[in-house]
Structures are given as structure tokens and as C-alpha cells.
Amino acid sequence: MLKARIIPTLLFKDVGLVKGVSFDSWRRVGAAMQSVRVYNLREVDELVFLDIAATPSGQRPNFHEIDDLADNCFMPMTVGGGVKTIEDIRDLLAVGADKVAINTAAIDTPELIRDGAREFGSQCIVISIDVRRGEGGKPETATHCGRQLAGRDPVEWAKQVEHLGAGEILLTSVERDGAMQGYDIDLVRDVTAAVNIPVIASGGCGNYAHMAEVLTQTRASAVAAASIFHFTEQTPREAKKFLAANGIRVRL
């Protein structure tokens, strides 16, 4: 069994990092470069860097920003936001991204997943699945940074992206994002039970116990978190110690 990974998420908007609740990210939380350097010292397993302004505004990824960050990032970095074409994937990998996260464009043009996996390898293609629960609690995938519903069941979509060649899924609950009340265990359990590729649970982490809960009650391979690292004294290193003490294999 692979060791569970702890993955801080950095949300970039305009000129700096932001964080909020339920994808309403408005609160400034610092500079991207400063956070990358801090996480270098805290021995995190990976980073996820998402430009949340790119897709809604129709922009391409900020290659210059990614290039600068990658030069100072000593851990694998997944980059997303504004990715629409094979050229975008190629250019992100060229400036230092280790993996590329795709959401809206994957739903609009699913062949991008297949073509990206064939050209660069499945390990480079991460499909970001953002999920909102509608009437009756039914989960539905969302695009454009959670603003538009895509009319797809997340479990079925997860199966499809695996079939098309995706190497990993970043699964985020929109409602739980930033709430720090725990992950959507039912959602993560349903998706991880349906696919064989790694799934990163995201959205709702407020403490180390939430990480342990989702890792032991589902088949999640990793946990992503943001608010607990921005707004509390909790750290990725202490999270690993907690998980290890509770019998969860992590990279110490």
C-alpha cells in the first residue's frame, strides 16, 4: 500500500494567494513564493497550485509565475488553472510543473485527457473534480471554479477520466471548501471505490483528525488542505506525526 501524502493547496488570484469558503476566495493570505519556501522547510510531499482567476477570465496559465515558483520548489508541484490545450500542458511541464490539473476543459473536450496522457504520460494528468450537492443532497460536478454545474455525476465522471487515461483525481467538495468541518466522506468513499487511480481528498479539512478520518474510511491516497495551514498553527509535519501515531503510513 502506498504511503498517504499530505498536500497543501495554494490558490492564486491576480497577484497573490487567497482563501475563502465554498470557492468564494477573497481573503489575501500572502505571496506564493513565500509559501513555497516555507513548505520546502516543512517537508511536505507535494504542492497543488491553482490559478483560480484564469479559467473564469479566459486567460492562459501564468507561465512566468510558474517558472519562478518551480525554480524554488523542491517538491513535486501540480499546477492548474486556465489549461485548455495540449500546448498549455506542454508549456507548463516545460517551465517546471510536475503534473497538470484540468477541470473545465476536461469536461468540454474529454479528448484532451486522452491526448495529454498519450503524449506526456498518465502520471502528468490530474483531473480536478469539483462537486456541489444539489437538491436532496445529490452530488454534481461543477466547472469554472465551482460556478457552473456540468450535469455530470462525479462517480461516473471519475470512471470516464480514468478510462481516458488520467493518472490522478483531485476531488473537492465545494460546500466544504474552507469550512474546516471535515471532508465529505461519502463523496470520497463513492469515488475512490469506483476507480483504481489515486484520489486526493480536498475540501473541509480543519484538523489532523479529519485527515485520519478520510484516509481510514475511504480509499483516498492523499489529503489536500489549505485553511488549516493558513489560519491555524497546524503544520504538514505535525499532521504526518499524528497520522503515523494513528497507524497510517506516511512519508516521515
The 8 nearest C-alpha neighbors of each residue, nearest first, counted from 0:
[[1, 2, 248, 3, 220, 247, 218, 249],
 [2, 0, 3, 220, 248, 249, 4, 250],
 [1, 3, 249, 248, 250, 4, 0, 220],
 [4, 2, 249, 221, 220, 248, 1, 5],
 [3, 5, 221, 44, 6, 222, 2, 249],
 [6, 4, 222, 44, 221, 223, 43, 235],
 [5, 7, 223, 45, 46, 222, 44, 4],
 [8, 6, 224, 46, 223, 225, 47, 9],
 [9, 7, 47, 225, 224, 48, 46, 223],
 [8, 10, 48, 47, 49, 11, 16, 7],
 [11, 9, 49, 16, 17, 50, 48, 51],
 [10, 12, 16, 50, 15, 49, 51, 17],
 [11, 13, 52, 15, 51, 14, 50, 16],
 [12, 14, 15, 11, 52, 50, 16, 53],
 [15, 13, 12, 11, 16, 30, 31, 17],
 [16, 14, 30, 11, 12, 13, 31, 29],
 [15, 17, 11, 10, 29, 28, 30, 27],
 [16, 18, 27, 26, 28, 10, 24, 25],
 [19, 17, 24, 26, 25, 27, 28, 10],
 [18, 20, 24, 23, 177, 25, 26, 22],
 [19, 21, 177, 23, 176, 22, 178, 24],
 [20, 22, 176, 174, 173, 23, 175, 177],
 [23, 21, 24, 20, 173, 19, 176, 145],
 [24, 22, 19, 20, 21, 25, 18, 26],
 [25, 23, 19, 18, 22, 17, 26, 20],
 [24, 26, 19, 17, 18, 23, 27, 12],
 [25, 27, 17, 18, 19, 24, 28, 16],
 [28, 26, 17, 16, 29, 25, 18, 15],
 [29, 27, 17, 16, 26, 18, 229, 30],
 [30, 28, 16, 27, 15, 31, 17, 33],
 [29, 31, 15, 33, 32, 16, 34, 28],
 [30, 32, 34, 33, 16, 15, 35, 29],
 [33, 31, 35, 34, 30, 68, 36, 71],
 [32, 34, 36, 30, 31, 35, 37, 29],
 [35, 33, 37, 31, 36, 32, 38, 30],
 [36, 34, 32, 38, 37, 33, 72, 39],
 [35, 37, 39, 33, 34, 38, 32, 40],
 [38, 36, 34, 40, 39, 35, 33, 41],
 [39, 37, 41, 35, 40, 36, 43, 34],
 [38, 40, 36, 37, 41, 42, 73, 35],
 [39, 41, 38, 37, 42, 36, 43, 35],
 [42, 40, 38, 39, 43, 236, 37, 235],
 [41, 43, 40, 39, 38, 44, 236, 235],
 [42, 44, 45, 41, 38, 235, 5, 6],
 [43, 45, 5, 4, 6, 42, 74, 46],
 [46, 44, 75, 6, 74, 43, 76, 47],
 [47, 45, 76, 6, 7, 8, 77, 48],
 [46, 48, 8, 77, 76, 78, 9, 7],
 [49, 47, 9, 78, 8, 10, 77, 79],
 [50, 48, 79, 10, 80, 51, 78, 11],
 [49, 51, 80, 11, 52, 53, 12, 10],
 [50, 52, 53, 49, 12, 80, 11, 10],
 [53, 51, 12, 50, 55, 54, 56, 13],
 [52, 54, 58, 81, 56, 80, 51, 55],
 [53, 55, 81, 57, 56, 80, 52, 58],
 [56, 54, 57, 143, 53, 52, 144, 51],
 [57, 55, 54, 53, 58, 52, 81, 59],
 [58, 56, 54, 55, 53, 59, 81, 52],
 [59, 57, 53, 56, 81, 54, 60, 55],
 [58, 60, 81, 53, 61, 82, 57, 87],
 [61, 59, 81, 62, 80, 82, 53, 58],
 [60, 62, 64, 63, 65, 59, 50, 53],
 [63, 61, 65, 64, 60, 66, 91, 94],
 [62, 64, 66, 65, 61, 67, 94, 68],
 [65, 63, 67, 66, 62, 61, 68, 69],
 [66, 64, 68, 62, 67, 63, 69, 61],
 [65, 67, 94, 63, 69, 64, 68, 62],
 [68, 66, 64, 70, 65, 69, 63, 71],
 [69, 67, 65, 71, 70, 66, 72, 32],
 [68, 70, 72, 95, 66, 71, 67, 65],
 [69, 71, 67, 68, 72, 66, 95, 73],
 [70, 72, 69, 68, 73, 67, 36, 35],
 [73, 71, 69, 74, 70, 68, 35, 39],
 [72, 74, 39, 71, 75, 69, 70, 35],
 [73, 75, 45, 72, 76, 44, 46, 39],
 [76, 74, 45, 97, 46, 77, 73, 44],
 [77, 75, 46, 97, 96, 47, 45, 74],
 [76, 78, 98, 47, 99, 97, 96, 48],
 [79, 77, 48, 99, 100, 49, 47, 96],
 [80, 78, 100, 49, 99, 101, 50, 48],
 [79, 81, 50, 49, 53, 82, 51, 54],
 [80, 82, 54, 53, 59, 60, 58, 83],
 [83, 81, 80, 87, 101, 84, 60, 59],
 [82, 84, 104, 81, 87, 85, 59, 101],
 [85, 83, 87, 86, 82, 88, 111, 104],
 [84, 86, 88, 87, 89, 115, 111, 83],
 [85, 87, 89, 84, 88, 90, 83, 91],
 [88, 86, 84, 90, 85, 89, 82, 91],
 [89, 87, 85, 91, 86, 90, 92, 99],
 [88, 90, 86, 92, 87, 91, 93, 85],
 [89, 91, 93, 87, 92, 88, 86, 94],
 [92, 90, 88, 93, 94, 96, 89, 87],
 [91, 93, 96, 95, 89, 90, 94, 97],
 [92, 94, 90, 91, 95, 89, 96, 88],
 [95, 93, 66, 91, 92, 96, 90, 65],
 [94, 96, 69, 92, 93, 66, 97, 91],
 [95, 97, 92, 91, 98, 76, 77, 78],
 [98, 96, 76, 75, 77, 92, 95, 123],
 [99, 97, 123, 77, 96, 124, 78, 76],
 [98, 100, 78, 77, 124, 79, 125, 123],
 [101, 99, 79, 125, 126, 78, 127, 124],
 [102, 100, 126, 127, 105, 79, 82, 125],
 [101, 103, 127, 105, 104, 126, 128, 142],
 [104, 102, 142, 106, 105, 143, 107, 101],
 [105, 103, 107, 83, 106, 108, 102, 101],
 [106, 104, 109, 108, 102, 103, 107, 101],
 [105, 107, 104, 103, 109, 108, 102, 149],
 [106, 108, 104, 105, 103, 109, 102, 111],
 [107, 109, 105, 110, 106, 104, 111, 112],
 [110, 108, 105, 111, 106, 112, 107, 113],
 [109, 111, 113, 112, 108, 114, 163, 105],
 [110, 112, 114, 109, 113, 115, 108, 105],
 [113, 111, 115, 110, 114, 109, 163, 116],
 [114, 112, 163, 110, 116, 164, 111, 115],
 [113, 115, 111, 117, 116, 112, 110, 118],
 [116, 114, 112, 118, 117, 113, 111, 119],
 [115, 117, 121, 120, 113, 119, 114, 164],
 [118, 116, 114, 115, 120, 119, 113, 121],
 [117, 119, 115, 116, 120, 114, 113, 85],
 [118, 120, 116, 115, 117, 123, 121, 89],
 [121, 119, 116, 122, 117, 123, 118, 115],
 [120, 122, 116, 166, 165, 123, 124, 164],
 [121, 123, 166, 120, 124, 98, 167, 165],
 [124, 122, 98, 121, 120, 99, 119, 125],
 [125, 123, 165, 121, 99, 166, 122, 98],
 [126, 124, 100, 167, 168, 99, 166, 165],
 [127, 125, 168, 101, 100, 102, 169, 128],
 [126, 128, 169, 102, 101, 168, 100, 170],
 [127, 129, 170, 169, 171, 126, 102, 130],
 [130, 128, 171, 141, 140, 172, 170, 173],
 [131, 129, 140, 172, 139, 141, 173, 171],
 [130, 132, 139, 173, 138, 133, 140, 172],
 [133, 131, 138, 136, 137, 139, 130, 134],
 [134, 132, 137, 136, 138, 135, 131, 139],
 [135, 133, 136, 137, 132, 138, 131, 139],
 [134, 136, 137, 133, 132, 138, 139, 131],
 [135, 137, 132, 133, 134, 138, 131, 139],
 [136, 138, 132, 133, 135, 134, 139, 131],
 [139, 137, 132, 131, 130, 133, 136, 152],
 [138, 140, 152, 131, 130, 151, 153, 132],
 [139, 141, 130, 153, 151, 129, 149, 148],
 [140, 142, 148, 145, 149, 129, 147, 130],
 [141, 143, 103, 145, 147, 144, 146, 148],
 [142, 144, 146, 145, 55, 103, 147, 54],
 [145, 143, 142, 146, 51, 22, 55, 141],
 [144, 146, 141, 142, 143, 147, 129, 22],
 [145, 147, 143, 144, 142, 141, 148, 22],
 [148, 146, 142, 141, 145, 143, 149, 144],
 [149, 147, 141, 150, 140, 142, 139, 146],
 [148, 150, 141, 151, 140, 147, 142, 139],
 [149, 151, 148, 139, 140, 152, 141, 147],
 [152, 150, 149, 140, 139, 153, 156, 155],
 [151, 153, 139, 155, 154, 156, 140, 138],
 [154, 152, 156, 155, 140, 157, 139, 151],
 [155, 153, 157, 190, 156, 152, 158, 193],
 [154, 156, 158, 157, 152, 153, 159, 151],
 [155, 157, 153, 159, 158, 154, 152, 160],
 [158, 156, 154, 160, 155, 159, 153, 161],
 [159, 157, 155, 161, 156, 160, 194, 162],
 [160, 158, 156, 162, 161, 157, 163, 155],
 [159, 161, 163, 157, 162, 165, 158, 156],
 [160, 162, 165, 164, 158, 159, 163, 157],
 [161, 163, 159, 160, 164, 158, 165, 113],
 [164, 162, 113, 160, 161, 112, 165, 159],
 [163, 165, 161, 162, 113, 116, 121, 166],
 [166, 164, 161, 124, 121, 160, 167, 125],
 [165, 167, 121, 122, 124, 125, 196, 164],
 [166, 168, 125, 197, 196, 165, 198, 126],
 [169, 167, 198, 126, 125, 127, 170, 199],
 [168, 170, 127, 199, 198, 128, 126, 171],
 [171, 169, 128, 200, 201, 199, 168, 129],
 [172, 170, 201, 129, 202, 173, 130, 128],
 [171, 173, 130, 202, 175, 174, 129, 176],
 [172, 174, 21, 176, 131, 175, 130, 171],
 [175, 173, 21, 176, 172, 131, 132, 20],
 [174, 176, 203, 178, 202, 172, 173, 177],
 [175, 177, 202, 21, 203, 173, 20, 178],
 [178, 176, 20, 179, 203, 19, 226, 175],
 [177, 179, 175, 203, 180, 176, 20, 21],
 [180, 178, 205, 203, 204, 177, 181, 175],
 [181, 179, 203, 178, 205, 204, 175, 182],
 [182, 180, 203, 204, 209, 179, 205, 183],
 [181, 183, 203, 184, 202, 204, 209, 213],
 [184, 182, 186, 185, 187, 172, 181, 175],
 [183, 185, 187, 186, 182, 188, 213, 217],
 [186, 184, 188, 187, 183, 189, 217, 190],
 [187, 185, 189, 183, 188, 184, 190, 138],
 [186, 188, 184, 190, 189, 185, 191, 183],
 [187, 189, 217, 185, 191, 186, 190, 184],
 [190, 188, 186, 192, 187, 191, 185, 193],
 [189, 191, 154, 193, 187, 192, 188, 186],
 [190, 192, 218, 188, 193, 194, 189, 187],
 [191, 193, 189, 190, 194, 188, 218, 217],
 [192, 194, 190, 191, 189, 158, 154, 195],
 [195, 193, 191, 196, 192, 158, 190, 157],
 [194, 196, 197, 193, 191, 192, 161, 198],
 [195, 197, 167, 194, 166, 198, 161, 168],
 [198, 196, 167, 220, 168, 195, 199, 219],
 [197, 199, 168, 219, 220, 167, 169, 200],
 [200, 198, 221, 169, 222, 170, 220, 219],
 [201, 199, 222, 170, 223, 219, 221, 198],
 [202, 200, 171, 223, 170, 222, 199, 224],
 [201, 203, 176, 172, 171, 175, 182, 204],
 [204, 202, 179, 181, 175, 182, 176, 180],
 [203, 205, 181, 179, 209, 182, 224, 206],
 [204, 206, 179, 227, 180, 181, 203, 209],
 [207, 205, 208, 209, 204, 227, 210, 233],
 [206, 208, 210, 209, 238, 211, 241, 205],
 [207, 209, 211, 210, 206, 212, 241, 242],
 [210, 208, 212, 181, 207, 211, 206, 204],
 [211, 209, 207, 208, 212, 213, 214, 222],
 [210, 212, 208, 214, 209, 213, 215, 242],
 [213, 211, 209, 215, 210, 214, 216, 208],
 [212, 214, 216, 210, 215, 211, 217, 184],
 [213, 215, 211, 212, 219, 217, 216, 210],
 [214, 216, 212, 213, 217, 211, 218, 247],
 [215, 217, 213, 214, 212, 218, 188, 184],
 [218, 216, 188, 219, 213, 214, 215, 187],
 [217, 219, 191, 220, 214, 188, 192, 216],
 [220, 218, 198, 217, 214, 221, 199, 191],
 [221, 219, 3, 197, 198, 199, 218, 4],
 [222, 220, 4, 199, 3, 219, 5, 200],
 [221, 223, 200, 199, 5, 6, 201, 4],
 [224, 222, 6, 201, 7, 200, 8, 5],
 [223, 225, 7, 8, 204, 201, 6, 226],
 [224, 226, 8, 228, 7, 227, 229, 9],
 [227, 225, 229, 228, 230, 177, 224, 18],
 [228, 226, 231, 230, 229, 205, 225, 233],
 [227, 229, 226, 225, 230, 233, 231, 234],
 [230, 228, 226, 227, 231, 225, 28, 232],
 [229, 231, 227, 226, 228, 232, 233, 225],
 [232, 230, 227, 233, 228, 229, 226, 234],
 [231, 233, 234, 228, 230, 227, 229, 237],
 [232, 234, 231, 228, 227, 237, 235, 238],
 [233, 235, 237, 236, 228, 238, 232, 41],
 [236, 234, 238, 237, 43, 239, 5, 41],
 [235, 237, 239, 238, 234, 41, 240, 42],
 [238, 236, 240, 234, 239, 235, 241, 233],
 [239, 237, 235, 241, 236, 240, 207, 234],
 [240, 238, 242, 236, 237, 241, 243, 249],
 [239, 241, 237, 243, 238, 242, 244, 236],
 [242, 240, 238, 244, 239, 243, 237, 245],
 [241, 243, 245, 239, 247, 244, 240, 211],
 [244, 242, 247, 240, 246, 245, 241, 248],
 [243, 245, 241, 242, 246, 240, 247, 239],
 [246, 244, 242, 243, 247, 241, 211, 240],
 [245, 247, 243, 244, 248, 242, 241, 249],
 [248, 246, 243, 242, 245, 249, 244, 3],
 [247, 249, 2, 243, 3, 246, 250, 242],
 [250, 248, 2, 3, 251, 239, 247, 243],
 [249, 251, 2, 248, 4, 3, 239, 44],
 [250, 249, 239, 240, 236, 243, 42, 248]]
